[in-house]
């Protein structure tokens, strides 16, 4: 167990003023949620905005709405992605179908994707893993050919733009996450947006059935947020990191995906989110640029991009375990990303069509991620760069 200064693998700032806004939001939840919805509609040019308890809940709600509009049952997802995607699909009563990826961009292999479509394909979920933009225009064209919907998972890319478009606004619906390690946070939360009148109305029908957290939940949220704001600091992070049942830094398949509205406390805490998001992404952009230069990484636009975490590939599973162990011992915050393709999650029914996923498997065996958040000091960045330079990078 590492005792002493330890970097969290991912973090987003929460200050005392934000916590005070959380208090006021808890006192008038409806007003706080309405204010955030209005700000998000304006920022993303969306017709409809819905605030949920998590990014997974936002995805499940979007899928329930699409399910009400079509008899199709299949949802295609990247074979290498967050484990909560198949959990949300199953929560909606649909069938997850995996497709292999392009390992250099984390996007689908579009040639394979074309062959994965079937008459049962309801939609495709395209992601922007670590903030790396996928080719949403290409995905949208493929979906139109097949009469399928496109959901844009921008959980790790809020506030990011590509080709003059804000990520999350290109698909039929867009998802953002407000989890503790995302671009901005309120501890946990999700945002679902759409500009399609038909989809917006279908989501609204489902949303009307979703409960709002009560006063007790808002109080609990405030306590948890205050603890997180303190314990995420590098001088103290070793304390929660040493508690086994918190599973910090681990990728685990969620056993349940509760769907609730965002609490008033969390909606209140997000007051001023635009400023916080701009500052956080500016710092991430600067840090990614530093690592891109020091480690000679082939990053988007030379690293001038707000990566949520910087992807760094080593030679094999053995080297991945070794670099993560050294990072843990030194408190440097590197993390192993997702440990396996979604098709390998034990006990989870992922349709594969008999296909193998070699790119996803190689990526799972070789990928580690470097933190980019605001808590890194110049000394931390140098130490991380020196550690990574001792390992052979795989391009």
SVG drawing of the C-alpha trace seen along z (x, -y; Angstrom):
<svg xmlns="http://www.w3.org/2000/svg" viewBox="-45 -31 59 49">
<polyline fill="none" stroke="black" stroke-width="0.4" points="0.0,0.0 1.3,-3.4 1.2,-5.9 1.8,-9.6 1.3,-11.8 -0.6,-9.9 -2.1,-11.2 -5.7,-10.0 -5.9,-8.6 -8.6,-11.1 -10.1,-14.1 -12.1,-17.3 -12.1,-20.4 -14.7,-21.0 -14.3,-24.1 -16.0,-25.5 -18.2,-27.8 -19.4,-24.8 -20.3,-23.0 -22.3,-26.0 -24.2,-26.0 -24.9,-22.4 -26.6,-23.4 -28.8,-25.9 -29.6,-23.5 -30.8,-20.9 -33.2,-23.5 -34.9,-24.1 -34.2,-21.1 -36.6,-21.9 -35.2,-25.4 -31.6,-24.1 -32.3,-21.5 -34.3,-23.9 -31.3,-26.4 -28.8,-23.7 -31.1,-22.4 -31.5,-26.0 -27.7,-26.5 -27.0,-23.2 -29.6,-23.8 -27.9,-27.1 -24.4,-25.8 -25.0,-22.7 -27.8,-24.1 -30.0,-21.2 -33.8,-21.1 -34.1,-18.9 -31.9,-18.3 -32.5,-15.7 -30.4,-15.4 -29.9,-11.9 -28.2,-10.2 -25.3,-8.8 -24.0,-8.6 -25.2,-5.0 -28.7,-6.1 -28.6,-8.6 -27.7,-6.0 -30.3,-3.5 -33.0,-6.3 -32.0,-7.1 -32.2,-3.4 -35.6,-3.0 -36.9,-5.9 -35.5,-4.5 -37.0,-1.1 -40.4,-2.7 -40.0,-4.0 -38.8,-0.8 -39.2,3.0 -35.5,3.5 -33.5,5.0 -29.7,4.8 -27.3,2.1 -23.8,2.1 -20.9,1.0 -17.1,0.9 -15.5,4.1 -13.2,2.0 -15.1,-0.5 -16.5,-1.3 -18.1,1.7 -21.2,-0.4 -22.3,-0.5 -23.4,3.2 -24.9,2.8 -27.1,-0.1 -28.1,1.7 -29.2,4.8 -31.0,2.5 -33.1,1.2 -34.0,4.8 -31.9,4.7 -29.1,6.8 -25.5,5.5 -23.5,6.5 -19.7,6.0 -17.6,4.7 -13.9,4.5 -12.1,1.2 -9.3,-0.8 -6.6,-0.7 -5.1,-4.0 -8.3,-6.0 -10.4,-3.8 -13.2,-4.3 -15.0,-1.4 -13.2,0.3 -15.8,-1.1 -15.3,1.7 -16.1,4.3 -19.0,2.1 -20.7,2.1 -20.7,5.9 -22.0,6.0 -25.3,4.2 -28.3,6.3 -32.1,5.7 -32.3,5.9 -29.9,3.0 -31.7,0.4 -28.7,-1.9 -25.0,-2.3 -23.3,-3.8 -20.2,-5.7 -17.8,-6.9 -14.9,-9.4 -12.7,-7.3 -10.3,-9.4 -11.6,-12.5 -10.2,-11.2 -12.8,-12.1 -14.4,-9.3 -15.5,-9.8 -19.2,-10.6 -19.9,-11.8 -18.9,-8.4 -20.9,-6.6 -23.9,-8.7 -23.8,-7.9 -23.5,-4.2 -26.5,-4.4 -28.6,-6.2 -27.9,-3.5 -29.3,-0.9 -32.1,-3.0 -30.5,-2.9 -30.1,-5.6 -26.8,-6.9 -26.1,-7.7 -23.0,-9.7 -21.3,-8.7 -19.3,-11.9 -19.0,-10.9 -15.3,-11.5 -15.3,-14.4 -17.6,-17.2 -16.5,-20.6 -14.4,-19.1 -14.7,-20.1 -13.7,-18.4 -14.0,-19.8 -15.9,-22.8 -18.6,-20.7 -19.1,-20.1 -18.8,-16.4 -22.1,-15.1 -24.2,-17.1 -23.6,-15.1 -25.6,-11.9 -29.4,-11.6 -28.8,-11.8 -25.7,-12.7 -24.6,-11.5 -22.3,-13.2 -21.1,-12.0 -20.6,-14.0 -18.7,-11.2 -15.9,-12.0 -13.2,-11.4 -14.8,-13.2 -14.1,-16.7 -16.4,-18.3 -18.1,-16.5 -20.8,-16.6 -19.7,-13.2 -22.0,-11.3 -24.5,-12.3 -25.4,-12.2 -26.7,-14.5 -28.8,-13.4 -29.4,-15.8 -31.2,-15.6 -32.4,-18.0 -34.8,-15.5 -38.4,-16.3 -39.5,-12.7 -36.7,-11.4 -37.1,-14.2 -40.8,-13.5 -40.1,-9.7 -37.4,-10.5 -39.8,-12.9 -42.4,-10.2 -39.9,-7.9 -38.4,-10.7 -41.8,-11.5 -41.8,-8.0 -38.4,-8.5 -38.3,-9.4 -36.6,-12.5 -34.3,-12.0 -35.7,-13.2 -34.2,-15.4 -32.3,-12.5 -30.5,-11.7 -29.6,-15.4 -28.1,-15.5 -26.1,-12.3 -24.9,-13.7 -23.6,-16.8 -21.6,-14.8 -20.1,-12.5 -19.2,-15.5 -17.5,-17.3 -15.5,-14.2 -14.5,-13.7 -13.4,-17.3 -11.0,-16.8 -9.8,-13.3 -9.1,-13.6 -6.2,-15.9 -2.8,-14.1 -1.7,-14.5 -4.8,-12.5 -5.8,-10.4 -3.8,-7.4 -6.5,-7.0 -9.5,-6.2 -7.2,-4.4 -6.2,-2.0 -9.9,-1.1 -10.5,2.2 -14.3,2.0 -14.2,-1.4 -12.4,0.3 -10.8,-3.0 -8.9,-2.8 -10.6,0.6 -12.8,1.3 -15.8,3.3 -19.0,4.3 -21.9,2.6 -24.4,5.1 -27.2,2.5 -28.0,-0.7 -30.4,-2.7 -32.2,-5.4 -33.1,-8.5 -33.1,-12.2 -30.1,-14.3 -30.5,-15.4 -31.0,-19.1 -27.7,-19.1 -25.7,-17.9 -27.6,-20.3 -26.8,-23.2 -23.2,-22.2 -22.9,-22.5 -23.7,-26.2 -20.9,-27.9 -20.0,-24.6 -19.1,-26.4 -16.2,-28.2 -15.0,-25.1 -15.2,-23.0 -13.2,-25.6 -10.5,-25.7 -10.3,-22.0 -10.1,-21.3 -7.5,-24.0 -5.3,-22.3 -5.8,-18.9 -4.9,-20.4 -1.7,-21.8 -0.7,-18.6 -1.4,-16.4 0.8,-18.7 3.6,-18.2 3.4,-14.4 3.0,-14.4 6.2,-16.3 8.2,-14.5 7.1,-11.0 6.8,-11.7 3.2,-10.4 1.1,-10.5 -1.7,-12.5 -4.6,-14.4 -3.4,-17.8 0.1,-17.2 -1.5,-16.9 -3.2,-20.3 -6.4,-18.6 -8.1,-18.2 -7.5,-14.4 -9.3,-13.1 -6.4,-10.8 -3.5,-10.3 -3.3,-6.8 0.1,-5.2 0.7,-1.7 3.5,0.6 4.7,3.8 2.5,6.4 0.5,7.4 3.7,8.0 5.0,4.5 1.6,3.1 1.5,4.7 5.1,3.6 4.6,-0.1 1.3,-0.2 3.0,1.4 5.9,-1.2 3.3,-4.0 1.4,-2.7 4.6,-2.5 5.5,-6.1 2.0,-7.5 1.9,-8.7 -1.6,-7.9 -1.2,-5.8 -4.1,-3.4 -4.5,-0.2 -7.7,-1.4 -10.2,1.4 -8.8,4.9 -10.6,6.8 -12.9,6.4 -16.6,6.2 -17.1,9.7 -14.9,11.1 -16.9,9.7 -17.8,12.9 -21.5,13.7 -22.5,10.8 -24.4,11.8 -22.6,9.9 -23.5,10.9 -20.3,11.6 -21.6,13.4 -18.7,15.8 -16.2,12.9 -12.9,12.4 -11.8,8.9 -8.0,8.9 -7.5,5.2 -9.6,4.9 -7.7,7.7 -4.3,6.3 -5.3,2.9 -6.6,4.3 -3.2,6.1 -1.0,3.1 -2.8,-0.2 -2.2,-2.3 -3.4,-5.9 -1.7,-8.9 -3.5,-11.5 -4.0,-15.0 -6.1,-16.6 -5.5,-19.9 -3.9,-18.2 -0.7,-17.3 2.3,-19.5 5.3,-20.2 7.2,-17.7 4.5,-15.1 4.6,-15.5 8.4,-15.1 8.2,-12.0 5.5,-10.4 7.5,-11.2 10.6,-9.7 8.8,-6.5 7.1,-6.2 10.3,-6.8 11.8,-3.6 9.2,-1.5 9.0,-0.8 6.0,-2.6 3.9,-0.7 2.5,-3.0"/>
</svg>
